Structure formats: C-alpha cells, structure tokens
Amino acid sequence: MTDAFLRLGILLALFATTFIVVQAVLNVAWARRSRLNTINQRLKLISEGRSRDEIISVLRKNTGSDFSAFPQPLASLLAALERSLRAAGVPFATSLVVFAMAVALGLLAAVIGIAAAMNGFIMSAGTVLLIFTLSFCAAVLLPVLVVNVLAQRRRKRMEEQFPISLDVFIRALRAGHPVASAIDLLTKEMPDPIGSEYGLVADEVSYGAELADSLSGMADRWGLEDIRMFVVSLSVQNETGGNLAEILENLAFVIRARASLFLKVRALSSEGRMTGWILTILPVGAFLSLFAINPAFYLDVADDPAFIIGFVGLIVMYAIGFATIRIMINIKV
C-alpha cells in the first residue's frame, strides 16, 4: 500500500514538474511573439535601415500590375490572384508566383507521366488529361486556396483593427495633433496589417500626394467600404469644416454597429458557408488522396473513350457547383 502511494506521489510530482516547465516555456514564447506582433512591418524595415523608397516598394508589392495584354478572363484571374497575394502578405511578386506554379505544374506532370509509363500504363488522351488535372490541382488549385484563406484572415483582422485605429485617431485629434501627425501616430501604435498600411499612406503624403487619394488607394487595395466612408468624412470636413473628431466618433459607432450586424449574419449563415467550404475542398482532396494511395483506380480506366467525356463533365459540374456556392454564401451587409 505504501509503495502504491509512493509511486502515485512520484507520478504526480513528475506531472506537476512537466506541466510547470511547459507552461513556463509557452509563456516565454507567447510573450516574445506578442512583442514581435506589436511592431508592424514598416517599423521593422525602418529599424533595418531601409530607405523610404525601399519601404514603399516592399509595401506596395503586388499592387497595380497591368494585365491588359492578356485576354479578359485571364486578366481577371490574374488580378484576383494579385489581390489575394497582397491581402495575404505574400512577399513575392505575382509574376514570380505564377511562374513558380507553372514550373511546379510542369515538373509534377512530367514526374507522374514518367512514373505511369514505367509502371506499364498506356499514355492515352484520357491518361494525359488525368495527369494534367491532378498536377493542376496539386500545383495551382491548392496553393490558391491556401492563399485565399490567408488573405481572408488578414482582411478580417484589418476590419477588426480599423475601428480601433479610428479611436486612436480621434484621441490624437482631441489632444491637439493635426491630421498628418495623427496618421503618423497610427503608423507607430498599430500592428500589422493596418499599421503598415497607414505607414504607406504617411509616406505617400510626405512625397506630396493628397491624404484623401492615399486613403482611397488604401481602401481600393483592401476593398473595404469602412475606409471609403473614412475618406468621404475627411473630404467633406475638409470642404465644409466642422468637428472632425465628432464626425469620426459617429463613424466609428456606425462601423461597429455594421460589424455587429455582419457577425450576426455570419452566425446565421455559418452552416451554409461551412457546407460550401467542404463541398469545395472535399472533391479535390479526395481526388488527390485516392490517386496518391491507389493510382491504378484512375489509370486503369483512363484509356477508355468514355472516361474523357465523363471526366470533363465532372470538371464542368464542379466548376458550376463552385460558382453557385460562392454566389449563395456571399452575403453583403
């Protein structure tokens, strides 16, 4: 009996020691991460000794590329990819990302094709179509989905930070700071992504751009109506006068009320959005997983003439279903 209590005491002591050590390590890691998160990317670049031109070039990456030389559908897709890369904070240019995906697509298709030929599968038109579709899903579609998820997260964080930035801006105005000084204060007090965006606005204004134009560019880059209302408020106050702090305080109240309504709509539509995500990702994931586990499941029937018709029909139905789901869950507030 005494030995049992002794073993139990030793086990409890080991558990308590392990728990305390893990908690201490996690607390140190979280504290370091929170300190790093309070510094936005622009301040990090300044601390590295970068010039203002270099900082603007880094922050404005993936902004305003000209895709007019491409056909309209392709130009729209490239523009959408550029917006997603910019919102996701990807530090690579759109052209480099597209080139990397094209190289990955070619290499993956070549590797799968060679492996299929070495295993005795016939390289028919259906096999080539299957290999190309598989490579496209793995090298293009999945990375784009990941980038879109990251972009949506940063865009959501931007929406949450904007009313807080208005509060800081209002307090700065009431403390006697001019508008330009209040904007500069936001660049130092707000974390990313909004801190670097305000820093970009401050740098553009210091180069002679109008404040309203710089803020409009910021709203266009992120596609946020809240920032556009902020720009309109500044423009109206600049032309007609009035208490800017009071105007922005009312605007912050409206933005928070709108955000509250938006969250209610998201809660009510959460089931539909989750269904949309599952129906979008599940076919692609199942296709890639099944091919990785048992390639013969597809390759054995790829040389059948009916396979091409059925496979192309499945792709078309998937595209129609994807577009329909996006329209159904894209609720405007």
C-alpha positions in Angstrom: 0.0 0.0 0.0 2.8 2.3 0.9 4.6 1.6 -2.4 1.5 2.4 -4.3 1.1 5.8 -2.6 4.8 6.4 -3.2 4.6 5.6 -6.9 1.5 7.8 -7.2 3.3 10.7 -5.5 6.2 10.3 -7.8 4.0 10.3 -10.9 2.1 13.4 -9.6 5.4 15.2 -9.0 6.6 14.4 -12.5 3.3 15.5 -14.0 3.4 18.8 -12.0 7.0 19.4 -12.9 6.4 18.8 -16.6 3.3 21.0 -16.6 5.1 23.9 -14.9 8.1 23.6 -17.3 5.8 23.5 -20.4 3.8 26.5 -19.1 6.9 28.5 -18.5 8.3 27.8 -22.0 4.9 28.6 -23.6 4.6 31.9 -21.6 8.1 33.0 -22.7 7.3 32.1 -26.3 3.9 33.9 -26.2 5.4 37.0 -24.6 8.1 37.1 -27.3 5.5 36.6 -30.0 3.2 39.4 -28.6 6.2 41.8 -28.6 7.0 40.9 -32.2 3.4 41.4 -33.2 3.2 44.8 -31.8 5.8 46.0 -34.3 4.5 46.3 -37.8 6.4 45.5 -40.9 7.2 49.1 -41.8 8.8 49.8 -38.4 10.8 46.6 -38.8 12.1 47.8 -42.2 12.9 51.2 -40.7 14.9 49.5 -37.9 16.8 47.6 -40.6 17.9 50.9 -42.1 15.8 50.7 -45.3 15.2 53.9 -47.2 11.7 55.3 -47.7 11.8 54.3 -51.3 12.6 50.7 -50.5 9.9 50.6 -47.8 7.3 51.9 -50.2 8.4 49.4 -52.8 8.1 46.5 -50.4 4.7 47.6 -49.0 3.3 48.3 -52.4 4.3 44.9 -53.9 1.5 43.2 -55.9 -0.2 46.5 -56.4 -1.4 48.0 -59.7 0.0 45.5 -62.2 -1.1 45.8 -65.7 -2.7 42.7 -67.2 -4.4 44.4 -70.1 -2.2 42.5 -72.6 -3.8 39.2 -71.6 -7.3 38.1 -72.6 -10.1 39.4 -70.4 -10.9 36.2 -68.5 -7.2 35.5 -67.8 -6.6 39.1 -66.8 -9.4 38.9 -64.3 -8.0 35.8 -62.8 -4.5 37.3 -62.5 -5.9 40.5 -60.9 -7.9 38.4 -58.4 -4.7 36.4 -57.6 -2.8 39.6 -57.1 -5.4 41.0 -54.7 -5.2 37.7 -52.7 -1.4 37.7 -52.6 -1.4 41.3 -51.4 -4.0 40.7 -48.8 -2.3 37.5 -47.6 1.0 39.4 -47.2 2.9 37.1 -49.6 6.4 38.7 -50.1 6.7 37.6 -53.7 5.5 39.3 -56.9 2.5 37.9 -58.8 4.7 37.1 -61.8 7.1 35.1 -59.7 4.2 33.2 -58.0 2.6 32.4 -61.4 6.0 31.3 -62.8 6.6 29.0 -59.7 3.2 27.4 -60.1 3.7 26.9 -63.8 7.1 25.2 -63.2 5.6 23.1 -60.4 2.8 22.1 -62.7 5.2 21.0 -65.5 7.5 19.1 -63.2 4.7 17.3 -61.4 3.0 16.4 -64.6 6.4 15.1 -66.0 7.1 13.1 -62.9 3.7 11.5 -62.8 3.7 10.8 -66.5 7.1 9.1 -66.3 6.1 7.1 -63.3 2.9 6.0 -65.0 4.7 4.9 -68.2 7.3 3.0 -66.2 4.5 1.1 -64.5 3.1 0.0 -67.8 0.1 2.3 -68.1 -0.9 3.4 -71.6 -0.3 7.1 -72.2 -3.7 7.8 -73.9 -5.5 11.1 -74.2 -7.5 10.2 -71.0 -4.3 9.5 -69.1 -2.7 12.8 -70.2 -5.9 14.6 -69.2 -6.0 12.9 -65.8 -2.3 13.6 -65.1 -2.7 17.3 -66.1 -5.8 17.7 -63.9 -4.0 16.0 -60.9 -1.0 18.3 -61.4 -3.1 21.4 -61.7 -5.0 20.6 -58.5 -1.8 20.0 -56.6 0.4 22.8 -58.1 -2.2 25.5 -58.7 -5.6 25.0 -57.1 -4.5 24.0 -53.6 -1.9 26.9 -53.3 -4.5 29.4 -54.5 -7.0 28.0 -51.9 -4.4 28.4 -49.2 -3.6 32.0 -50.3 -7.3 32.9 -50.3 -7.7 31.5 -46.7 -4.7 33.6 -45.5 -6.0 36.7 -47.4 -9.4 36.3 -45.8 -7.9 36.1 -42.3 -5.8 39.2 -42.8 -8.7 41.1 -44.3 -10.8 40.1 -41.3 -8.1 41.4 -39.0 -7.9 44.6 -41.0 -11.7 45.1 -40.5 -11.3 44.5 -36.8 -8.4 46.9 -36.4 -9.9 49.8 -38.3 -12.4 51.0 -35.6 -9.6 50.8 -33.1 -7.4 52.9 -35.3 -10.3 55.5 -35.6 -10.4 55.6 -31.8 -6.7 56.4 -31.7 -7.1 58.9 -34.4 -9.9 60.6 -32.6 -7.9 60.8 -29.3 -4.9 62.3 -31.2 -7.1 65.0 -32.8 -8.6 65.9 -29.4 -5.1 66.0 -27.9 -4.3 68.7 -30.5 -2.5 66.8 -33.1 -3.0 67.8 -36.8 -4.4 65.1 -39.2 -0.9 64.3 -40.6 0.5 63.9 -37.2 -2.4 61.7 -36.1 -1.8 59.4 -39.2 1.9 59.2 -38.3 0.9 58.2 -34.7 -1.1 55.3 -36.1 1.9 54.0 -38.0 3.7 53.6 -34.7 0.9 52.4 -32.4 -1.0 50.0 -34.6 0.3 46.5 -35.5 0.1 44.9 -38.9 -1.7 44.8 -41.3 -3.2 48.3 -40.7 -0.1 49.8 -39.1 2.0 49.3 -42.3 -0.9 50.5 -44.4 -1.1 53.8 -42.5 2.6 54.0 -42.8 2.3 53.7 -46.6 -0.3 56.5 -46.5 2.1 58.7 -44.4 5.0 58.1 -46.8 2.9 58.9 -49.9 1.7 62.1 -48.2 5.2 63.1 -47.4 6.0 62.7 -51.1 3.3 65.2 -52.0 0.2 63.0 -52.5 -3.2 64.1 -51.2 -4.3 62.4 -48.0 -7.7 61.6 -49.4 -6.1 60.0 -52.5 -3.7 57.9 -50.4 -6.5 56.7 -48.2 -8.6 55.9 -51.2 -5.8 53.8 -52.6 -5.6 52.0 -49.2 -9.4 51.3 -49.4 -9.0 50.0 -53.0 -6.2 47.7 -52.1 -8.3 46.1 -49.4 -11.7 46.5 -50.8 -13.1 47.9 -47.5 -16.2 50.2 -47.5 -15.4 51.4 -44.0 -12.2 53.0 -45.2 -14.1 54.6 -48.0 -16.5 56.2 -45.5 -13.5 57.5 -43.6 -12.2 59.1 -46.8 -15.6 60.7 -47.5 -15.7 62.0 -44.0 -12.3 63.6 -44.3 -13.1 65.1 -47.7 -16.5 66.6 -46.5 -14.9 68.0 -43.4 -12.1 69.5 -45.4 -14.5 71.3 -47.7 -17.3 72.3 -45.2 -15.5 72.4 -41.9 -16.8 71.1 -38.6 -15.6 69.0 -35.7 -13.7 66.1 -37.3 -13.3 64.2 -34.0 -17.1 64.1 -33.5 -17.7 63.1 -37.1 -15.2 60.2 -36.9 -16.6 59.2 -33.5 -20.1 58.8 -35.1 -18.4 57.0 -38.0 -16.7 54.5 -35.6 -20.1 53.9 -33.9 -21.7 53.1 -37.3 -18.8 50.8 -38.3 -19.1 48.9 -35.1 -22.9 48.6 -35.4 -22.4 47.4 -39.0 -19.8 44.9 -37.9 -22.1 43.6 -35.2 -24.9 43.0 -37.8 -22.3 41.4 -40.1 -21.3 38.9 -37.3 -25.0 38.1 -36.7 -25.4 37.3 -40.4 -22.2 35.2 -40.4 -23.5 33.3 -37.4 -26.8 32.6 -39.1 -25.2 31.6 -42.4 -22.3 29.6 -40.8 -23.8 26.3 -41.7 -24.1 27.2 -45.4 -20.6 28.6 -45.5 -19.1 25.6 -43.9 -21.1 23.4 -46.3 -19.7 25.5 -49.2 -16.1 25.1 -48.0 -16.5 21.3 -47.5 -18.1 20.8 -50.9 -15.3 22.9 -52.5 -12.3 21.3 -50.8 -13.6 17.7 -50.4 -13.7 16.7 -54.1 -10.2 18.0 -54.7 -8.8 16.4 -51.5 -10.5 13.1 -52.2 -9.2 13.1 -55.8 -5.6 13.8 -54.7 -5.7 11.4 -51.8 -7.2 8.5 -53.8 -4.7 9.0 -56.6 -1.8 9.0 -54.2 -3.0 5.8 -52.4 -4.1 3.9 -55.5 -3.2 5.4 -58.9 -4.5 2.4 -60.8 -8.0 3.2 -59.7 -8.0 6.0 -62.3 -5.2 5.0 -64.7 -6.8 1.5 -65.4 -9.8 3.2 -67.0 -8.1 6.3 -68.4 -7.7 4.8 -71.8 -11.5 4.2 -72.1 -13.1 6.7 -74.6 -16.0 7.3 -72.2 -13.5 8.4 -69.5 -12.7 11.7 -71.2 -16.4 12.6 -71.6 -17.2 11.6 -68.0 -14.1 13.3 -66.5 -14.6 16.6 -68.5 -18.3 16.5 -67.4 -17.3 16.2 -63.7 -14.9 19.1 -64.0 -17.6 21.3 -65.6 -20.2 20.3 -62.9 -17.6 21.0 -60.2 -17.0 24.5 -61.7 -20.7 25.2 -61.9 -21.2 24.0 -58.3 -18.3 26.1 -57.0 -19.6 29.2 -58.7 -23.2 28.6 -57.4 -22.0 28.0 -53.8 -19.9 31.2 -53.9 -22.9 33.2 -55.0 -25.1 31.7 -52.3 -22.8 32.3 -49.4 -21.5 35.7 -50.5 -23.9 37.7 -48.4 -23.5 41.5 -48.5 -24.1 43.6 -45.3 
